[in-house]
């Protein structure tokens, strides 16, 4: 089962959670009040760079005949599409730049360069996903309706094809996101006419995108229309695959927990904050990789403050990580490759029925609940006076218990139990490394 009682799972009192929320509110307030000229200059500079890169790429593809120019131009076009999709389109649509009151960079007017409608995506993503992050049967982004990413989703024979479906979703991700937004938007309406209007708007956007990428730009290339056409197809596939990797690595590696609807009962803002911290994951990135990912390498920070400009996430992350240390919470992060491999392990493992899996539905790498801490072991962790412990220490001690119990069952480590207890006591006095 997924997490039902977030306070119990986090090993924090209600008072601790409210105090955590107050400190996160302070971060949001500090950053909001400091927004100004350098932030506005950043997004305008980013938009100019993306447009220049897009234009230069298309000219390089159209004018030159050699293969090297086509490869360079296509790579540049793919990069331009990734920047537009993630650092600009995604973040503008979140309202991160609405404070500028610039109609060109406003969430209500921006239409991004992909088949999905921004307005439909804003409802499915900004509202349903960010409000109900990783809540079963409420967040449609859990597996996007086609992938089984938690044992809380009942296994079906169709999941056997999940590895193939995963590859297909990666290459056609913009279509998956577009359809995802369409179905979510249609659910808001009851009459057939209203649903039809939503569908027609989506089809019109598809027509515009297809006309631009697969008719207009190839036609402008004249006799080299095939080069332009294949470049656009390739760039779109690369953009789709990269977006897929970034999104999946932020939501489905180990440590990105899931929740039952019961966890939402009487949920306070502070508990919402905590759910975002436990339900998302980061990947380690320098400035270039962060920019290429739309700064969604900071998925934890993005889910905590989706309306704050993405160029501030790096500095916000320093304060969030400090709060994780203070409240003994895991700060789930790892290299991009590691987070991707963990996600792929989950997708491939959950393609098979549960009876072939080893861990329980309450204590598996991809699925956990507060019940994972209910253990019948006689081994106890020593109490350390004056030390407040939370989820991070509980997870650490759980791993130590398993290692010790495995050793004892095998007839080993009998003489080292005292040393292990001593090591645990030392680990409680010192900061514990974050999960991931």
Secondary structure, 3 states (H helix, E strand, C coil): CCECCHHHHHCCCHHHHHHHHHHHHHHHHHHHHHCCHHHHHHHHHHHHHHHHHHHHHHHHHHHCCCHHHHHHHHHHHHHHHHHHHHHHHHHHHCCCCHHHCCHHHCCCCCCCCCCCCHHHHHHHHHHHHHHCCCECCCCCCCHHHCCCCCCCCCCCHHHHHHHHHHHHHHHCHHHHHHHHHHHHHHCCCCCHHHHHHHHHHHHHHHHHHHHHHHHHHHHHCHHHHHHHHHHHHHHHHHHHHHHHHHHHHHHCCCCCCCECHHHHCCCCHHHHHHHHHHHCCCCCCCHHHHHHCCCHHHHHHHHHCCCCCHHHHHHHHHHHHHHHHHCCCCCCCCCHHHHHHHHHHHHHHCCCCHHHCCCCCCEECCEECHHHHCCCCCCCCCCCCCCCCCHHHHHHHHHHHHHHHHHHHCCCCHHHHHHHHHHHHHHHHCCCCCCC
